[in-house]
Amino acid sequence: MTDEELLRKTADIALDYLAQLKDRPVAGTVDFSMLLANLGGPLSESGADPSQVLNRLVAGVAPGLVATPGPRYFGFVTGGALPISVAAEWLASVWDQNAFSYVLSPAAAAIEEVVRLWVTELLGLSAEMSMGIVTGGTMANFTALAAARHALLQRVGWNVEAQGLFGAPEITVLTSDESHITIFAALQMLGLGRERVIRIPTDAQGRMRADALQSALEQIQTPILVCAQAGNVNTGAFDPIAEILPLVRHRQGWLHVDGAFGMWVAASERYRDLVQQAEQADSITVDCHKWLNVPYDSGLVLVRDRAAHQAAMTLQAAYYVPSPDTVRENHNWVPESSRRARGFAIYAALSALGKTGVAAIVERCCDLAKRMATHLAANPQVQILNEVVINQVLVRFVPIAGGDADEFTAAVIRQVQKDGTCWAGGTMWQGKHAMRISVSNWSTQEADIDRSAAAILSCLNAVEEV
Ligand SMILES: *Cc1c(COP(=O)(O)O)cnc(C)c1O
């Protein structure tokens, strides 16, 4: 098989996969040891023919593939991948550009600059914000908080990149009690300590309470870093940024907003008010592989203080001469050096959708989430635990005869996952076990919701009868 035949065959395999994505079970029971047996064995001494490699790979992974890009995957907060973004991602692999620096790929630098301008415009942010394209929300949070750490310590005369944290003046980190786990992961990697934080209580929907933040701040003398959130991964709720912002400003603190999926509502006139004043935040996290529906791995970090952002990510080497300021150096804004050109897929998605296209995905997903909640709530054994403000629905199932609703809910979730019509995971919400449904995929239609709701309710009945 020639190289050309190999790549054409691969395209056919990809198209076959996409063609059956809508109809295949979303997930099934998998046997990990069987996957290992099919894929593994001793590493070949002399290699194998590429077409055999391809066949074995495709057959070997098949039982372990989850239809996350399909229309009825509602787990975590997971987008699919728009075909145009897959096309651009294919080319990114073929072009094999190293997005590290301008000399390695002027194309990747130009694309990232265009993405920066488009995203800031789309989300109503300042066009002056610096932007890095990282692997996802986790690294976006990491990078943003590194920039915050730099800025806050620099103001008190400490260069943290050069001197480290030993002996540094203290800063206080305040998070929401509901901050995403990756905020704490970022803090632990940055030497700020995941437990050395003040967690601000939230309301019933998981929104940070501004009054509680205000009282907490009264007790603090040090510089402050406040981590707020636009889009709670359980309820979809938004912290009241407009109330939090003046409190942080008053203290010359740094406000970070983790808007991994929620920030996309800024593209929609209907939902924009939920992120009022988020554009004033010092740093913002946005994931493209969630609601923008591009392939993994694709997250954005946006920072108002460009100098702090760059200082936190700086690289210094004798052999490396940076390009003049008239061009973009991608590595200035991310922790990595060599990396794939993640900008192509984002560029393609934004070009294809335009502003109204992004808004339409957001609005459709929110409408579909409400539709799902309405279908399910019609059953007296179902409780919807959250206000369905955007695309997230928390569902609890109650046994008819009374008894443990936590266990019952877990059993229904297991049944839904086994059934394979759709996929939704479990979560704990304010001490209660719940099924979490996130509608984030560009291809989900009303019929998918109707079919999935029916499947969930029949799983409920099946569990009830056992
Ligand atoms: C998904 C998510 C993250 C983590 O993003 P990854 O892309 O998985 O690294 C962080 N914060 C929020 C609010 C999220 O929804």
The ligand as a Tripos MOL2 file, in Angstrom:
@<TRIPOS>MOLECULE
LIG
   15    15     1     0     0
SMALL
NO_CHARGES

@<TRIPOS>ATOM
      1 C1        -14.0720   21.3710   31.9410 C.3       1 LIG1
      2 C2        -13.7950   22.4260   32.9090 C.ar      1 LIG1
      3 C3        -12.4900   22.6560   33.3430 C.ar      1 LIG1
      4 C4        -11.3400   21.7720   32.9400 C.3       1 LIG1
      5 O1        -11.1330   21.8540   31.5850 O.3       1 LIG1
      6 P1        -10.3350   20.7230   30.7700 P.3       1 LIG1
      7 O2        -10.5150   21.1940   29.3920 O.co2     1 LIG1
      8 O3        -11.0200   19.4260   31.0700 O.co2     1 LIG1
      9 O4         -8.9210   20.7550   31.2290 O.co2     1 LIG1
     10 C5        -12.2760   23.7030   34.2080 C.ar      1 LIG1
     11 N1        -13.2950   24.4630   34.6330 N.ar      1 LIG1
     12 C6        -14.5700   24.2690   34.2450 C.ar      1 LIG1
     13 C7        -15.6450   25.1620   34.7550 C.3       1 LIG1
     14 C8        -14.8580   23.2460   33.3550 C.ar      1 LIG1
     15 O5        -16.1210   23.0450   32.9500 O.3       1 LIG1
@<TRIPOS>BOND
     1     1     2 1
     2     2     3 ar
     3     2    14 ar
     4     3     4 1
     5     3    10 ar
     6     4     5 1
     7     5     6 1
     8     6     7 2
     9     6     8 1
    10     6     9 1
    11    10    11 ar
    12    11    12 ar
    13    12    13 1
    14    12    14 ar
    15    14    15 1
@<TRIPOS>SUBSTRUCTURE
     1 LIG1         1 GROUP 0 **** ****
